[in-house]
Amino acid sequence: MRGYLSFSIMWMLRKRDMYGQEVAEELKRMRGTKPNSGTLYPALKELEKQGMVETKKEGRKKIYKLTESGQAGSMEACEYFCAMYGDIFREFNEIKEAQSASVS
């Protein structure tokens, strides 16, 4: 799920710059599990290597920021993700609505 992790990181960084621990906490909030540092930091480093993310130092912390390429890349990834999984989400919501209506 590394591609999903990178997509999630990029999508979060669209909202604001974050340091690594903030990224981990936000992923925990979104997914229910916090990624370990051996998963998170290589993904951040790869995004930086690809020019999607840049860093700046604030004291001992690295702040991660989406670049212009990262902004464009996150939108492309979202389009792909929505095209791949949009039907699943729509069907899931229809099933939930039908179940909800039958309980009421």
N, C-alpha and C positions, 0 to 999 in steps of 0.2 A: 504493500500500500504506500510505497514511497512517493509515487506520483500524487496520490491523494494527500499525503502529508505536505508536499511542496505546494500543492494547490491551496490547501487550508492555510498554510503560513502566508502565502501571497495574498490571499483574500483578507486575512486579518490585518496585514500591513497596509492594505488600502485605506483602512480606517484611521490608523495612527502608527507612528514609529514605536517600537517596543524593544526592550532588552530581552535576552534569551529566556530568563525566568518568567517574564510576562507572557511570552509566546507559549511556554509550557503550561502555564496556569490557564490561559485562554483555551488551549487545546483540551485541557482536562475538563473545562466547563462545557465545551462543545461535544466532546466525544465520550466523556465519562472516565477516561483514563489519561493519566499524564505520561507523555512519552519520556523515555529515559534519555539521558544526555548523549548516550552513544547512538541514538537515532536522530534526535533533534539537531544537534550541532553539525553533524555531517550534512544534513539536509540544508541547513542555513548556509554552510560553507559552499555547497554545490550551487545554490541559488546565487551566491555572491560571485562565484567563478563564472557563472553563465551571464552575469551582468544584470540580473533581475533584482538584486538586493545590494545595497551598499551599507557600510558600517562607519560609525564614528565612535570614538572613545569618550566616555564621560566617567572620569575617575577610573575605577577598575572595571566598569561595565562597558560592553559593546552595545550600542544602540543600532538596531536594524531598521532600514528604511527602504521602501520600494523605489526603484529607479523608474524612469519613464518607460524603459523596456519592460520592467516588471509590471507597471500599470497595464500596458498593452497586453503583455503575456497573461496576466490574470484574467483579463476580459476574454481572450482567446480560449483559455482553459475553461472558463465558466461556460462559454458557448458550447464547447465540446462536451463538458460534463452534463449540461442541460440536454443536449441532443442525445447523449447516450442514456441518461437515466430519467429524463423528463416523463416518459411514459410510465415508468415504474412509480414515480411519485404521484402522478395523476391517478393511476389505478389504486394505489394504496389509499389515497384520500377518498376515492369513491367507495372503497370497501369499508373504511372507517365510518363514513357517512351512512352507508346502508346498515351497518351494525348498530350505529347510534339510533337510527330511526326505528329499527326493530325492537330495541330495548325500551324506547319511549312509549 
